[in-house]
Amino acid sequence: MLRFLTIRVASAIPVLLILSVVTFAIIQAPPGDYADYIRSQLMNQGGASFEQAEAQAQAYRIEHGLDKPLVIQYFNWIGGIITRGDFGYSFYYNKPVADVVGERLPRTIALALVCHIFASVLGIAFGIWAATRQYSWVDNLLSTIAFLGMTIPRFLMALILVYLMVFHFDVSEIGSFFSPQYGGAPWSWGKFVDLVSHVWPVVAIAVFGGLAYNMRVMRGNLLDTLNAQYVETARAKGLSEGAVIMRHAVPNAVHPLVMYQGVVLPYMLSGEIETAIIFALPTVGPAIVGSMAVGDVYVTATFMMVLAATLIVGNIIADMLLAMLDPRVREFGRA
């Protein structure tokens, strides 16, 4: 297992380097940079003339290296990451990028993991329930829910929910994790309840989409597994239907879902990002959109690299989980 893990981590390094080049180039492709944003702010809000604003923007470019060729900017950025762990400086937030990531990424991952746990547990449970009651009203109802969860865009669900909360339920506190009275307060049961009351829409929308996929996959796999020869053999030996399903059918039907864990973390992160943008929560999503809008290239590039790293880490974790669950995979790895 250690050898396998070492090989996977080593192979991920060149992939990340290639992704960093592609990401940096794509982000820099549109015309303009953060100095242009400063120029527009000086003209629109500061009352400066175009010549004065352009002079200050050019001075800003020179001071922060934005006037250098794209290749030089990339190597300065990636060199700082490799040699010093320095992800650059955020022009918009006026602080190191590592501080911006450190503030927003843990919240995003925590939300994504909560959504993933709920979506996996509920999706697998509902998938088993639907498969064991094929063509019943329960199966039809759950299949309809799964269809809606996979087809309705999450940003549309978020927009509808925001509209209902603001205009029909008079909810005024949107865009934060806590109410003002709990902002700097120590953790308590009241603060936890307040947190749940602020993030439940994001969790509900992301869980709905993940639950739908897990349910459909689990139902289809379990229906195929229940017709397998070894399941019929288990029934012929006199095992109860519950034991046949839970001890023989479900462990084999769940394999594709284990492999799906390789992409589920980025998937849940993207689901959280979409809804968090609509609800304006201080997580990764609004930071990416805001940094791209003003040309804060190092923030955008770093967050994109983080999302790529989660995909690689997720695939490694999925392979390890599958090896733990399936003896055939372990034997193949030893061979």
C-alpha positions as CSV (number, residue, x, y, z in Angstrom):
1,M,0.0,0.0,0.0
2,L,2.9,2.4,0.8
3,R,4.5,1.7,-2.6
4,F,1.2,2.3,-4.3
5,L,0.7,5.6,-2.5
6,T,4.2,6.7,-3.3
7,I,3.8,6.0,-7.0
8,R,0.4,7.8,-7.1
9,V,1.7,10.9,-5.3
10,A,4.8,11.0,-7.5
11,S,2.8,10.8,-10.7
12,A,0.5,13.6,-9.5
13,I,3.3,16.1,-9.4
14,P,3.8,16.5,-13.2
15,V,0.1,16.6,-13.6
16,L,-0.2,19.5,-11.2
17,L,2.6,21.3,-13.0
18,I,0.9,20.9,-16.4
19,L,-2.4,22.0,-14.9
20,S,-0.7,25.1,-13.4
21,V,0.7,26.1,-16.8
22,V,-2.7,25.7,-18.5
23,T,-4.6,27.4,-15.7
24,F,-2.3,30.4,-15.6
25,A,-2.4,30.8,-19.3
26,I,-6.2,30.6,-19.5
27,I,-6.6,33.1,-16.6
28,Q,-4.2,35.5,-18.3
29,A,-5.8,35.1,-21.8
30,P,-8.5,37.8,-21.5
31,P,-7.1,41.4,-22.0
32,G,-6.5,43.5,-19.0
33,D,-5.1,43.0,-15.5
34,Y,-5.6,44.3,-12.0
35,A,-3.9,47.6,-12.9
36,D,-6.8,48.3,-15.3
37,Y,-9.2,47.7,-12.4
38,I,-7.3,50.3,-10.4
39,R,-7.4,52.8,-13.3
40,S,-11.2,52.4,-13.7
41,Q,-11.7,52.9,-9.9
42,L,-9.5,56.0,-9.9
43,M,-11.5,57.5,-12.8
44,N,-15.0,56.5,-11.7
45,Q,-14.7,57.0,-7.9
46,G,-11.6,59.2,-7.5
47,G,-12.3,61.7,-10.2
48,A,-8.9,61.3,-11.8
49,S,-8.3,62.0,-15.5
50,F,-7.4,59.2,-17.8
51,E,-3.8,60.3,-18.0
52,Q,-3.4,60.4,-14.2
53,A,-5.2,57.1,-13.7
54,E,-3.1,55.4,-16.4
55,A,0.1,56.7,-14.9
56,Q,-0.8,55.3,-11.5
57,A,-1.9,52.0,-13.1
58,Q,1.4,51.7,-15.0
59,A,3.3,52.4,-11.8
60,Y,1.3,49.6,-10.1
61,R,2.2,47.2,-12.9
62,I,5.9,47.9,-12.5
63,E,5.8,47.7,-8.8
64,H,4.1,44.2,-8.8
65,G,5.7,42.8,-11.9
66,L,2.5,42.8,-14.0
67,D,4.5,44.5,-16.8
68,K,6.7,41.5,-17.3
69,P,6.1,38.8,-19.9
70,L,3.6,36.0,-19.1
71,V,6.3,33.4,-18.9
72,I,8.3,35.4,-16.3
73,Q,5.2,36.0,-14.2
74,Y,4.4,32.3,-14.3
75,F,7.9,31.2,-13.2
76,N,8.0,33.8,-10.5
77,W,4.6,32.4,-9.2
78,I,5.4,28.7,-9.4
79,G,9.0,29.3,-8.2
80,G,7.7,31.0,-5.1
81,I,5.3,28.0,-4.4
82,I,8.0,25.4,-4.8
83,T,10.9,27.1,-3.0
84,R,9.1,29.2,-0.3
85,G,5.5,28.0,-0.2
86,D,4.6,31.5,-1.3
87,F,1.4,31.5,-3.5
88,G,1.8,35.2,-4.3
89,Y,0.1,38.3,-3.1
90,S,-3.6,39.2,-3.5
91,F,-4.0,42.6,-5.0
92,Y,-7.7,42.8,-4.3
93,Y,-7.7,41.5,-0.7
94,N,-4.3,43.2,0.0
95,K,-2.9,40.2,1.8
96,P,-0.9,37.0,0.9
97,V,-2.9,34.5,-1.2
98,A,-2.1,31.8,1.4
99,D,-4.1,33.9,4.0
100,V,-7.1,34.2,1.6
101,V,-7.0,30.4,1.0
102,G,-6.5,29.7,4.7
103,E,-9.6,31.7,5.5
104,R,-12.0,30.3,2.8
105,L,-10.8,26.8,2.0
106,P,-11.5,25.2,5.4
107,R,-15.0,26.5,5.4
108,T,-15.6,25.2,1.8
109,I,-14.2,21.8,2.5
110,A,-16.2,21.5,5.8
111,L,-19.4,22.3,3.9
112,A,-18.5,20.0,1.1
113,L,-17.7,17.1,3.4
114,V,-21.0,17.6,5.3
115,C,-22.9,17.6,2.0
116,H,-21.0,14.5,0.8
117,I,-21.7,12.5,4.0
118,F,-25.4,13.3,3.9
119,A,-25.6,12.6,0.1
120,S,-23.7,9.3,0.4
121,V,-25.6,7.9,3.4
122,L,-29.1,9.0,2.1
123,G,-28.4,8.1,-1.5
124,I,-27.2,4.6,-0.8
125,A,-30.0,4.0,1.7
126,F,-32.7,5.2,-0.7
127,G,-31.0,3.3,-3.6
128,I,-31.2,0.0,-1.6
129,W,-34.8,0.8,-0.7
130,A,-35.8,1.5,-4.3
131,A,-34.0,-1.6,-5.7
132,T,-35.6,-3.9,-3.1
133,R,-39.1,-2.5,-4.0
134,Q,-38.7,-2.4,-7.8
135,Y,-41.7,-0.9,-9.7
136,S,-43.6,-0.1,-6.5
137,W,-44.8,3.4,-5.6
138,V,-41.7,3.8,-3.4
139,D,-39.4,3.1,-6.4
140,N,-41.3,5.4,-8.7
141,L,-41.3,8.2,-6.1
142,L,-37.5,7.9,-5.4
143,S,-36.7,7.6,-9.1
144,T,-38.6,10.8,-9.8
145,I,-36.7,12.6,-7.0
146,A,-33.4,11.3,-8.4
147,F,-34.4,12.5,-11.9
148,L,-35.2,16.0,-10.6
149,G,-32.0,16.2,-8.6
150,M,-29.8,15.3,-11.6
151,T,-31.6,17.6,-14.1
152,I,-32.4,20.8,-12.3
153,P,-29.3,23.1,-12.2
154,R,-28.1,23.9,-8.7
155,F,-27.8,27.6,-9.4
156,L,-31.5,27.6,-10.4
157,M,-32.5,25.9,-7.2
158,A,-30.4,28.5,-5.3
159,L,-32.0,31.4,-7.1
160,I,-35.5,30.1,-6.4
161,L,-34.6,29.5,-2.7
162,V,-33.2,33.0,-2.3
163,Y,-36.3,34.5,-3.8
164,L,-38.6,32.6,-1.5
165,M,-36.5,33.3,1.6
166,V,-36.2,37.1,0.9
167,F,-39.6,37.9,-0.6
168,H,-41.9,35.4,1.1
169,F,-40.2,34.6,4.4
170,D,-38.5,37.9,5.1
171,V,-35.1,36.4,5.7
172,S,-32.6,39.3,5.9
173,E,-29.4,37.6,6.9
174,I,-28.0,36.1,3.7
175,G,-24.3,36.2,2.8
176,S,-22.8,35.2,6.2
177,F,-22.2,32.2,8.4
178,F,-23.4,33.8,11.6
179,S,-25.7,36.5,12.9
180,P,-23.9,39.7,14.2
181,Q,-24.3,38.7,17.8
182,Y,-22.5,35.4,17.2
183,G,-19.7,36.7,14.9
184,G,-16.9,36.7,17.5
185,A,-18.6,34.7,20.2
186,P,-17.1,31.4,21.5
187,W,-18.7,28.2,20.3
188,S,-22.0,27.3,22.0
189,W,-25.2,25.4,21.2
190,G,-26.8,28.7,20.2
191,K,-24.0,29.6,17.9
192,F,-24.1,26.1,16.2
193,V,-27.9,26.5,15.7
194,D,-27.3,29.9,14.2
195,L,-24.7,28.5,11.8
196,V,-27.1,25.8,10.7
197,S,-29.8,28.4,10.1
198,H,-27.4,30.2,7.7
199,V,-25.9,27.3,5.8
200,W,-28.8,24.9,5.5
201,P,-29.8,26.2,2.0
202,V,-26.4,25.5,0.6
203,V,-26.2,22.1,2.2
204,A,-29.7,21.1,1.1
205,I,-29.1,22.0,-2.6
206,A,-25.7,20.3,-2.7
207,V,-27.0,17.2,-0.9
208,F,-30.0,17.0,-3.3
209,G,-27.8,16.7,-6.3
210,G,-25.4,14.3,-4.8
211,L,-28.1,12.2,-3.3
212,A,-29.8,11.8,-6.7
213,Y,-26.7,10.5,-8.3
214,N,-25.9,8.0,-5.5
215,M,-29.4,6.8,-5.5
216,R,-29.6,6.1,-9.2
217,V,-26.2,4.3,-9.3
218,M,-26.9,2.3,-6.2
219,R,-30.4,1.2,-7.4
220,G,-29.1,0.1,-10.8
221,N,-26.0,-1.7,-9.5
222,L,-28.1,-3.5,-6.8
223,L,-30.7,-4.6,-9.3
224,D,-27.9,-6.2,-11.4
225,T,-26.2,-7.8,-8.4
226,L,-29.5,-9.3,-7.1
227,N,-29.7,-11.4,-10.3
228,A,-26.1,-12.6,-10.0
229,Q,-25.4,-16.4,-9.5
230,Y,-23.7,-16.0,-6.2
231,V,-26.7,-14.2,-4.8
232,E,-29.0,-17.0,-6.0
233,T,-26.6,-19.5,-4.3
234,A,-26.8,-17.6,-1.0
235,R,-30.6,-17.7,-1.2
236,A,-30.5,-21.5,-1.9
237,K,-28.4,-22.0,1.2
238,G,-31.3,-20.7,3.3
239,L,-30.1,-17.2,4.1
240,S,-32.8,-14.6,4.8
241,E,-33.5,-12.0,2.2
242,G,-32.1,-9.3,4.4
243,A,-28.9,-11.2,4.9
244,V,-28.5,-11.9,1.2
245,I,-29.0,-8.2,0.4
246,M,-26.8,-6.7,3.1
247,R,-24.0,-9.4,3.2
248,H,-23.7,-10.4,-0.4
249,A,-25.4,-8.0,-2.8
250,V,-24.8,-4.5,-1.3
251,P,-21.0,-4.9,-0.7
252,N,-20.6,-5.7,-4.4
253,A,-23.0,-3.1,-5.7
254,V,-21.3,-0.3,-3.8
255,H,-18.0,-0.7,-5.7
256,P,-18.8,1.9,-8.4
257,L,-19.8,4.4,-5.7
258,V,-16.5,3.8,-4.0
259,M,-14.7,4.6,-7.2
260,Y,-16.9,7.7,-7.6
261,Q,-15.3,9.1,-4.4
262,G,-12.4,10.0,-6.6
263,V,-14.4,12.8,-8.3
264,V,-17.0,13.4,-5.6
265,L,-14.9,15.9,-3.6
266,P,-14.4,18.3,-6.5
267,Y,-18.0,17.6,-7.5
268,M,-19.3,18.6,-4.1
269,L,-16.9,21.5,-4.0
270,S,-18.3,22.7,-7.3
271,G,-21.8,22.3,-6.0
272,E,-21.0,24.3,-2.9
273,I,-19.3,26.9,-5.1
274,E,-22.3,27.4,-7.3
275,T,-24.8,27.8,-4.4
276,A,-22.3,29.8,-2.3
277,I,-22.0,32.4,-5.1
278,I,-25.8,32.9,-5.1
279,F,-25.9,33.1,-1.3
280,A,-22.7,35.2,-1.2
281,L,-21.1,33.1,1.5
282,P,-17.5,33.8,2.3
283,T,-16.1,30.6,0.8
284,V,-14.1,29.6,-2.3
285,G,-16.8,30.3,-4.9
286,P,-17.3,34.1,-4.4
287,A,-13.5,34.5,-4.0
288,I,-12.9,32.8,-7.4
289,V,-15.5,34.9,-9.2
290,G,-14.4,38.1,-7.5
291,S,-10.8,37.6,-8.3
292,M,-11.5,36.8,-11.9
293,A,-13.6,39.9,-12.3
294,V,-10.8,42.2,-11.2
295,G,-7.9,40.3,-12.5
296,D,-6.4,39.1,-9.2
297,V,-4.6,36.3,-11.1
298,Y,-2.7,34.7,-8.2
299,V,-5.8,34.1,-6.1
300,T,-7.7,32.6,-9.1
301,A,-4.8,30.4,-10.1
302,T,-4.2,29.1,-6.6
303,F,-7.8,28.2,-6.0
304,M,-7.9,26.4,-9.4
305,M,-4.8,24.4,-8.4
306,V,-6.4,23.6,-5.1
307,L,-9.5,22.2,-6.9
308,A,-7.2,20.1,-9.2
309,A,-5.3,18.8,-6.2
310,T,-8.6,17.7,-4.5
311,L,-9.4,15.7,-7.6
312,I,-6.1,13.9,-7.5
313,V,-6.3,13.3,-3.7
314,G,-9.9,12.1,-4.1
315,N,-8.8,9.5,-6.7
316,I,-6.0,8.2,-4.5
317,I,-8.4,7.9,-1.5
318,A,-10.9,6.1,-3.7
319,D,-8.3,3.6,-4.9
320,M,-7.2,2.9,-1.3
321,L,-10.8,2.4,-0.2
322,L,-11.5,0.0,-3.0
323,A,-8.4,-2.0,-2.1
324,M,-9.6,-2.2,1.5
325,L,-13.1,-3.3,0.5
326,D,-12.2,-5.7,-2.4
327,P,-9.6,-8.5,-1.8
328,R,-9.3,-8.9,-5.6
329,V,-7.9,-5.4,-5.9
330,R,-5.3,-6.1,-3.2
331,E,-4.2,-9.4,-4.8
332,F,-3.8,-7.6,-8.1
333,G,-1.8,-4.9,-6.5
334,R,0.6,-7.5,-5.0
335,A,1.0,-9.2,-8.3
